[in-house]
Structures are given as C-alpha cells and as structure tokens.
C-alpha cells in the first residue's frame, strides 16, 4: 500500500503540479495529529516517510529543553502495528484536500490577472441578493451594486460582463463581474470597432450613467479616419449592436480635443454652444447656449451636463444667452455703482481734507 501511495503522489505531481514535498509535509502533520488522538498521548513525535519505498514510521522524541531533560535529543520508534490503517485513511483525506487546494490555487492564478476583461456567461441564479453567472470554469458573482437598474437577468440567458475584482477565498477565487462599469462599454467598442482594436482610433474618456446614457470621447491617430464615424459604423450598425447589448442605453460619441474649449463644446452634444469661458486654476467652465438650447444642454435632471463634466474633467455651469446677458448687465451695473461709490468716497475725502486744512490754517492765524 505504501509503495502505491508514493507512486500516486508522484503521479499527482505530474498531473496536478502539486509538489510531492508539499503533500508529504501535510501528510506528516496529519498523521502526527491522528496518532496523538488515537493513542491519547501528548508526547513529542516525528513521522518519517521514506520517499523511495513509502515506509512510514513513528518516533517518540526524548530529551531537549521542552521536557526539561539535559543532553542530546534522542528518538525511540513507537510505530503501532495497525498504523497502516490510520495511514490509509489519513492519506486519502490529505490528498483530497491538497488536490482541492491546488485546483483552487491554479484557478486563482488563472483569473487574478483578468481584472479588466470582458467575459460572456450564462445566468445560473438570480434573486434579490445576487446573481450567479457561469463562466465555464468558475461561477462569477454579479452583486446588486454592479447591476443596471431596470435590467432583468433570466436563468439560462447569456450576458456580457466586465471583471471588476478577483477575491482570494478559502473556497477558491471569487470573481466579481459588473454590468455598470465604464470598462464594459470600452470593451464592447473594442470588440465591435476594428479601428479601436488596431489602435487607429483611441478612446480617451468615458462617462456613464448605466442604463440611461453614456458619453465616449474618441480621437483618430490617422487623419484619413473619422473616429466618430468609425465607432458609429455603416448606417449606425456598430453602435446599434452595443446599444442592444446594453438594453437600449443611449450612447453619445464625440471628438476628443486637447483644447478644453473645443472638447467641452463637443461633450455637450447634441446641444449647440455659443461661448465657453474657462478658469484654468479651478478647471471651471461657464457655458453659454442659445435660449432654446438650455434644457437640451442641461439634459433631463441635469444628466447631459453631469456626463459632460465627467467626460472632460471640468466643472460646468450652463447659462442661456438671455441669462448670460442679464448677469452681464447686472455685473456692469455693479461695476459702475462700485466706481461711482469709490469716486464719491474719494471726493468726500478730498472735501474733508480741505475742511481740515482750513481749520488748521485758522488755528495758526489765531495763535499768531
């Protein structure tokens, strides 16, 4: 039996990549615990496993500091006659556990560098707490905070997800996937638009309110390629496929620019912008739009403005042309009033100075 055990361990080393030394070390620890439990002893023992013929012996350790003896440590063999039965049971448990541990470790190593990947899985379980998605080798967790509001996931349905996190647990890797991450949109565009995967067109930034609307800024590294046109595709076929995958989420594709004024104008599409006044230090932009474009520029519940701010990285305040002119007139009036106030104070001060000067002169004359 012992010889077969060694052969089995060597086979495991080849097939599963589990080092023989690792299993033997675990087996020694388990056999030591089993021996003490079986024979009700707290003696210090050592389990010796011959890696050539599989012979297993138990030695009691005598001497040393732990039991208060002086001199060298010695050993006495105390291998029980029926230890083979204990060995067989323990070895079976240890090997099973080590195989499970090794498979979990291999699985973790396979998935740990896949954060940021897009995967396709099959919905296995869906309830109010979480949704399980079968990825083939592992089941991924799609938690509520990574789910798009309004989307429903039916058992057996195939869905695309973005791997947002890999957690190492005692039960193996726990893969967390997302349907709300901006990375999912980026991966979908890379999949559908060859120019992006070929680095001809580059995605510079993405702003998303999952389930409602996404804005994506793109730039071309080839002057002959229109980045927006490439992403939209012939008759809108490419972006239409992505919108369908995102269950109707609206997508605005705009041109990126290093010029913040131009980029902000593009980001507020489809609204038309008349003027952009920027303050670099605070990264603040005041936007002026035609009177009939204000609601379009702000968007429903401020969504267009929020997404434009996220996309560009600038704080944005939007005014209609009428509001801007009124505030400008008000500011001008305030400046005029301020100048008049300053002038009046200056005139008053000069008048007071003259009066004071006359008083001093009269005082001098009187003293003479």
C-alpha positions as CSV (number, residue, x, y, z in Angstrom):
1,X,0.0,0.0,0.0
2,X,2.8,2.4,1.0
3,X,4.6,1.9,-2.3
4,X,1.4,2.6,-4.2
5,X,1.0,5.7,-2.1
6,X,4.4,7.1,-3.3
7,X,3.5,6.2,-6.9
8,X,0.2,8.0,-6.5
9,X,2.0,11.1,-5.1
10,X,4.4,11.1,-8.0
11,X,1.5,10.9,-10.5
12,X,-0.2,13.8,-8.7
13,X,3.0,15.8,-9.0
14,X,3.0,15.3,-12.8
15,X,-0.7,15.8,-13.4
16,X,-1.7,18.4,-11.0
17,X,1.6,20.2,-10.4
18,X,1.4,19.6,-6.6
19,X,4.9,19.2,-5.2
20,X,5.5,15.9,-3.6
21,X,7.3,17.6,-0.7
22,X,4.1,19.6,0.0
23,X,1.9,16.6,0.2
24,X,4.4,14.6,2.3
25,X,4.7,17.6,4.7
26,X,0.9,17.8,5.0
27,X,0.7,14.0,5.5
28,X,3.3,14.1,8.3
29,X,1.3,16.8,10.1
30,X,-2.0,14.9,9.7
31,X,-0.5,11.5,10.7
32,X,1.1,13.1,13.8
33,X,-2.3,14.5,14.8
34,X,-4.1,11.2,14.1
35,X,-1.5,9.2,16.2
36,X,-1.9,11.5,19.2
37,X,-5.7,11.4,19.0
38,X,-5.8,7.6,18.5
39,X,-3.4,6.8,21.3
40,X,-4.3,9.6,23.7
41,X,-0.8,11.0,24.0
42,X,0.9,14.4,24.1
43,X,4.4,13.0,23.5
44,X,6.6,14.8,21.0
45,X,6.7,12.6,17.9
46,X,8.1,12.6,14.5
47,X,6.6,10.9,11.4
48,X,9.2,9.6,9.0
49,X,8.1,8.8,5.4
50,X,10.5,7.1,3.1
51,X,10.1,8.6,-0.3
52,X,11.5,5.6,-2.1
53,X,9.5,2.7,-0.7
54,X,6.8,4.6,1.2
55,X,7.6,3.1,4.5
56,X,6.1,5.1,7.4
57,X,7.5,5.1,10.9
58,X,6.6,6.9,14.1
59,X,9.4,8.1,16.5
60,X,9.0,9.4,20.0
61,X,11.3,12.3,20.7
62,X,13.1,12.2,24.1
63,X,15.2,14.9,25.7
64,X,15.8,18.5,24.8
65,X,14.5,21.7,26.5
66,X,10.8,21.0,26.1
67,X,10.6,18.1,28.6
68,X,13.3,19.6,30.9
69,X,15.9,16.9,30.1
70,X,19.6,17.7,29.6
71,X,21.8,16.4,26.9
72,X,21.2,15.4,23.3
73,X,17.8,14.7,21.9
74,X,17.1,11.0,21.1
75,X,14.3,9.1,19.4
76,X,12.6,5.8,20.0
77,X,10.5,4.1,17.3
78,X,6.9,3.6,18.5
79,X,5.2,2.7,15.3
80,X,1.9,0.8,16.1
81,X,1.2,-2.5,14.4
82,X,-2.1,-1.2,12.9
83,X,-0.7,2.2,11.8
84,X,-1.2,1.2,8.2
85,X,-5.0,1.6,8.5
86,X,-4.6,5.0,10.0
87,X,-2.1,5.9,7.3
88,X,-4.6,4.9,4.5
89,X,-7.5,6.9,5.9
90,X,-5.4,10.0,6.6
91,X,-3.5,9.9,3.3
92,X,-6.8,9.7,1.4
93,X,-8.2,12.8,3.3
94,X,-4.9,14.8,2.9
95,X,-4.6,14.1,-0.8
96,X,-8.2,15.0,-1.5
97,X,-7.7,18.3,0.4
98,X,-4.4,19.1,-1.3
99,X,-6.0,18.4,-4.8
100,X,-8.8,20.8,-3.9
101,X,-6.3,23.4,-2.6
102,X,-4.1,23.0,-5.8
103,X,-7.1,23.4,-8.1
104,X,-8.2,26.5,-6.3
105,X,-4.8,28.0,-6.5
106,X,-4.5,27.2,-10.2
107,X,-7.9,28.7,-10.8
108,X,-6.9,31.8,-8.8
109,X,-3.6,32.2,-10.8
110,X,-5.6,31.8,-14.0
111,X,-8.1,34.6,-13.1
112,X,-6.1,37.0,-10.9
113,X,-4.7,38.9,-14.0
114,X,-8.1,39.0,-15.7
115,X,-9.5,42.1,-14.0
116,X,-10.5,44.4,-16.8
117,X,-11.5,41.6,-19.2
118,X,-14.9,41.3,-20.7
119,X,-16.5,37.8,-20.4
120,X,-19.7,36.1,-21.6
121,X,-21.5,33.9,-19.1
122,X,-24.8,32.2,-18.5
123,X,-27.1,33.3,-15.7
124,X,-27.5,30.5,-13.2
125,X,-29.2,32.0,-10.3
126,X,-30.9,35.3,-9.8
127,X,-32.5,36.7,-6.7
128,X,-32.7,40.0,-4.7
129,X,-29.3,39.3,-3.1
130,X,-27.1,38.4,-6.0
131,X,-26.9,36.9,-9.5
132,X,-24.6,34.0,-10.3
133,X,-23.1,33.9,-13.8
134,X,-21.4,30.7,-15.1
135,X,-18.2,31.5,-16.9
136,X,-17.3,27.9,-17.6
137,X,-14.6,27.1,-15.1
138,X,-16.0,29.3,-12.3
139,X,-19.2,30.9,-11.2
140,X,-19.0,34.7,-11.1
141,X,-20.9,36.9,-8.7
142,X,-22.9,39.8,-10.1
143,X,-23.8,41.8,-7.0
144,X,-26.7,44.3,-6.8
145,X,-24.4,47.3,-6.9
146,X,-22.9,46.1,-10.2
147,X,-26.3,45.5,-11.8
148,X,-28.0,48.0,-14.1
149,X,-31.2,49.4,-12.7
150,X,-34.1,48.1,-14.8
151,X,-32.2,45.1,-16.3
152,X,-33.5,41.7,-15.6
153,X,-31.4,38.5,-15.8
154,X,-33.2,35.4,-16.6
155,X,-32.0,31.8,-15.9
156,X,-30.1,30.5,-18.9
157,X,-29.6,33.9,-20.5
158,X,-26.2,34.7,-22.0
159,X,-24.8,38.1,-20.9
160,X,-21.6,40.0,-21.3
161,X,-19.9,41.3,-18.1
162,X,-16.8,43.1,-17.1
163,X,-14.5,41.5,-14.5
164,X,-14.1,44.2,-11.8
165,X,-12.5,42.3,-9.0
166,X,-10.9,38.9,-8.1
167,X,-11.0,37.9,-4.4
168,X,-8.9,35.1,-3.0
169,X,-11.0,32.9,-0.6
170,X,-10.7,29.5,1.1
171,X,-13.1,28.1,-1.5
172,X,-11.1,29.4,-4.4
173,X,-11.2,32.6,-6.5
174,X,-14.4,34.7,-6.2
175,X,-14.9,36.5,-9.5
176,X,-16.9,39.8,-9.2
177,X,-18.4,41.0,-12.5
178,X,-20.1,44.2,-13.4
179,X,-22.7,45.4,-15.9
180,X,-22.4,49.1,-14.8
181,X,-18.6,49.6,-15.2
182,X,-17.4,52.0,-17.9
183,X,-14.9,49.3,-18.8
184,X,-17.8,47.2,-20.2
185,X,-18.6,49.9,-22.7
186,X,-14.9,50.3,-23.7
187,X,-14.6,46.5,-24.3
188,X,-17.8,46.4,-26.4
189,X,-16.4,49.2,-28.6
190,X,-13.1,47.3,-28.9
191,X,-15.0,44.2,-29.9
192,X,-17.2,46.0,-32.5
193,X,-14.8,48.6,-33.9
194,X,-11.7,47.1,-35.6
195,X,-10.1,50.6,-35.8
196,X,-10.0,50.7,-31.9
197,X,-8.5,47.2,-31.5
198,X,-6.0,48.2,-34.2
199,X,-5.1,51.4,-32.3
200,X,-6.1,53.6,-35.2
201,X,-8.9,55.1,-33.1
202,X,-8.4,55.7,-29.4
203,X,-10.9,56.0,-26.6
204,X,-9.8,59.0,-24.5
205,X,-12.5,59.0,-21.8
206,X,-15.9,57.6,-21.0
207,X,-18.7,58.9,-18.7
208,X,-21.6,56.7,-17.9
209,X,-24.9,56.6,-16.0
210,X,-25.6,52.9,-16.5
211,X,-28.9,52.1,-18.0
212,X,-29.5,55.6,-19.2
213,X,-26.7,57.3,-21.1
214,X,-23.0,57.1,-21.9
215,X,-20.7,59.7,-23.5
216,X,-17.5,58.5,-25.1
217,X,-14.7,60.7,-26.4
218,X,-12.6,59.4,-29.3
219,X,-9.6,60.5,-31.3
220,X,-8.0,59.2,-34.5
221,X,-4.3,58.6,-35.0
222,X,-4.9,58.6,-38.8
223,X,-6.1,61.9,-40.4
224,X,-7.9,59.8,-43.0
225,X,-10.1,58.1,-40.4
226,X,-13.1,59.8,-38.8
227,X,-13.1,58.4,-35.2
228,X,-16.8,59.1,-34.6
229,X,-17.8,57.6,-38.0
230,X,-15.7,54.5,-37.3
231,X,-17.5,54.0,-34.0
232,X,-20.9,54.6,-35.4
233,X,-20.3,52.2,-38.3
234,X,-22.1,51.9,-41.6
235,X,-25.7,53.1,-41.1
236,X,-25.1,53.0,-37.4
237,X,-24.6,49.2,-37.3
238,X,-21.7,49.1,-34.8
239,X,-23.1,51.4,-32.2
240,X,-26.5,49.8,-32.6
241,X,-25.1,46.4,-31.7
242,X,-23.6,47.9,-28.5
243,X,-26.8,49.7,-27.6
244,X,-28.7,46.4,-28.0
245,X,-26.2,44.7,-25.7
246,X,-26.7,47.5,-23.1
247,X,-30.5,47.1,-23.5
248,X,-31.2,50.5,-25.1
249,X,-28.8,52.7,-23.2
250,X,-28.2,55.9,-25.2
251,X,-24.6,56.5,-26.4
252,X,-23.1,59.8,-27.5
253,X,-19.8,59.6,-29.4
254,X,-17.9,62.9,-29.6
255,X,-14.5,64.0,-30.8
256,X,-11.8,64.5,-28.2
257,X,-9.6,67.6,-28.3
258,X,-6.6,68.8,-26.3
259,X,-8.3,72.3,-26.5
260,X,-10.6,72.3,-23.4
261,X,-12.9,74.8,-25.0
262,X,-13.5,72.7,-28.1
263,X,-13.7,69.5,-26.0
264,X,-16.3,70.9,-23.7
265,X,-18.3,72.1,-26.7
266,X,-18.2,68.6,-28.2
267,X,-19.0,67.0,-24.8
268,X,-22.3,68.9,-24.5
269,X,-23.5,67.5,-27.8
270,X,-26.2,67.4,-29.1
271,X,-26.7,71.0,-27.7
272,X,-25.1,73.9,-29.6
273,X,-22.7,76.0,-27.6
274,X,-22.2,79.8,-28.3
275,X,-19.4,80.5,-25.8
276,X,-17.1,78.8,-23.3
277,X,-15.4,80.9,-20.6
278,X,-12.8,78.9,-18.7
279,X,-10.9,79.3,-15.5
280,X,-7.9,77.1,-15.6
281,X,-6.9,77.2,-12.0
282,X,-10.3,75.8,-10.8
283,X,-10.9,73.9,-14.0
284,X,-14.3,75.7,-14.2
285,X,-16.1,76.5,-17.4
286,X,-19.1,78.8,-17.9
287,X,-21.1,77.7,-20.9
288,X,-23.4,80.0,-22.9
289,X,-26.0,78.4,-25.1
290,X,-28.9,79.7,-27.3
291,X,-32.1,80.3,-25.3
292,X,-33.9,77.4,-26.9
293,X,-31.0,75.0,-26.2
294,X,-30.7,75.4,-22.4
295,X,-32.9,72.4,-21.5
296,X,-31.1,70.3,-24.1
297,X,-27.7,71.3,-22.8
298,X,-28.6,70.6,-19.2
299,X,-30.5,67.4,-20.1
300,X,-33.2,65.5,-18.2
301,X,-32.5,66.0,-14.5
302,X,-29.1,67.5,-15.4
303,X,-27.8,64.3,-17.0
304,X,-26.2,65.8,-20.1
305,X,-24.3,68.4,-18.1
306,X,-23.2,65.8,-15.5
307,X,-21.9,63.5,-18.1
308,X,-20.1,66.3,-20.0
309,X,-18.4,67.3,-16.7
310,X,-17.3,63.7,-16.0
311,X,-16.1,63.2,-19.6
312,X,-14.0,66.4,-19.7
313,X,-13.0,66.6,-16.0
314,X,-14.2,70.2,-15.8
315,X,-16.8,71.8,-13.5
316,X,-19.5,73.1,-15.8
317,X,-22.1,75.8,-15.3
318,X,-24.6,76.4,-18.2
319,X,-26.4,79.6,-18.9
320,X,-28.8,80.6,-21.7
321,X,-27.8,83.6,-23.8
322,X,-30.6,85.7,-22.1
323,X,-29.4,84.7,-18.6
324,X,-25.8,85.5,-19.5
325,X,-26.7,88.9,-20.9
326,X,-28.8,89.7,-17.8
327,X,-26.0,88.7,-15.5
328,X,-23.5,90.6,-17.6
329,X,-25.7,93.7,-17.4
330,X,-26.0,93.2,-13.7
331,X,-22.3,92.8,-13.4
332,X,-21.8,96.0,-15.4
333,X,-24.2,97.9,-13.3
334,X,-22.5,96.7,-10.2
335,X,-19.1,97.8,-11.6
336,X,-20.5,101.2,-12.5
337,X,-22.0,101.6,-9.0
338,X,-18.7,100.4,-7.4
339,X,-16.8,103.0,-9.5
340,X,-19.3,105.7,-8.5
341,X,-19.1,104.7,-4.9
342,X,-15.3,104.8,-5.0
343,X,-15.4,108.2,-6.7
344,X,-17.9,109.6,-4.2
345,X,-15.7,108.4,-1.3
346,X,-12.7,109.9,-2.9
347,X,-14.5,113.3,-3.4
348,X,-15.7,113.2,0.1
349,X,-12.3,112.5,1.4
350,X,-10.8,115.4,-0.6
351,X,-13.6,117.7,0.8
352,X,-12.9,116.6,4.3
353,X,-9.2,117.1,3.8
354,X,-9.8,120.7,2.6
355,X,-12.0,121.4,5.6
356,X,-9.4,120.0,7.9
357,X,-6.7,122.1,6.2
358,X,-8.8,125.3,6.6
359,X,-9.3,124.6,10.3
360,X,-5.5,124.2,10.8
361,X,-4.8,127.4,9.0
362,X,-7.4,129.4,11.1
363,X,-5.9,127.9,14.2
364,X,-2.4,129.0,13.2
365,X,-3.6,132.6,12.5
366,X,-5.3,132.7,15.8
367,X,-2.2,131.6,17.6
368,X,-0.2,134.4,15.9
